[in-house]
Amino acid sequence: MPLKSCARVAVAGVGLIGALAILEATPASAFCRAPVEAYAEGYFQGTTQLASRNRWRNEVRERYGFQFARWGLGKEKVERCRKLSPGRRWHCTARARPCNS
């Protein structure tokens, strides 16, 4: 194989590898959306926390569709539960960036 042909094959190979690297180097945020926050209140912390996550899923489903509505795939997840005063109801917030993968 002549030297020029080898050089052309090498350049084409490097170009192909470079193109594949660029295509695969998508940022992590490419499949995530803006943060969504949902709120729930109730008498028991566990069920109230689940209710806030369920409301988060419903809100995400309405905004972005079913493919983003999985809490487990969300990024930057924050759940907060507290009582505003003793003996009162629990107030829980679920916040996360919905992602589809």
N, C-alpha and C positions, 0 to 999 in steps of 0.2 A: 504494500500500500504506500503510495507516495507520501511524502512529508506534508504536503499541503492538504491532502485528504484527511490525514490524522489530525491535523490542527483544526480543520473544520468540524470534525466529529467531536473533538474535545471542547471546542467553543460552544457547539450546540448542546452538548451534555451539561456544561456548566450553566448555560442559559436556562435549560429545562429544570435543573435542580434549583436554581434561583427563583424561577417562577413558581415552582411548587412550594418553596419555603415562604414566599410572600402570600400565596393563597391560603396556606394553612395557618399563618400567623394572624388570625383575626383576634381582636381584643376580647377579653372575657365578658365585657359589657355588651357585646354584639347581640347576645341572645337574652338580655335582661332589659326590663323596663324601669320606669321611675318608681320610687317607693310608694307603697300603698299602706294605709293605716286603717284599722277597723277597731271598733270599741264594743264592749258588752258589759253588762252588769248583772249580778245574780247573788244568791245567798251562799253558794258553795264555790270555793276557789277553783277546783278542778273543772267543774262543768262550765263555769264562767270563762275560764281560759280557753276551753274547747270551743265555746260559742264565739269568742273573739276571732279565733282562727277560721272558723266556719264563715263568719262574716267577711273576713279578709278574702277567703276563696271566692265568695259570691261577688264581691266588689271587683276582684281581678278578672273573674269570668266575664262580667259585664263590660269592663274596659278593654281587655286584651284578648279574650277568648279562652276556651278550655285548655289549650296547650300551655298556658302560663299559670293556671290555677292550682298548681301543686305546691303546698307549703314546704314540703321536703326539698324541692328544687330551688326555693327562694334563697337569696343572698342577703347578707347584712340583717339577719333576723333579730328582732328584739321583741320580747314579751314582757309586759309589766302588769302586775296585779297588786292592788292595794285596797285597803279600806280607808275611806275618808274619815271615819270616826269609829270607835269601838262598838261592836255589835251591829254595825250597819252592813250594807251590801258590799260585795266585792266589785271593783271596777278594774277591768282588764283591757289592755290594748295589745294588739298584734300588729307589728310593722315589719315589712320586708320588701325587697326588690324582687318582683316576680320574674322568673326565668323559665325558659322552656327546655333547658337541658343542663 
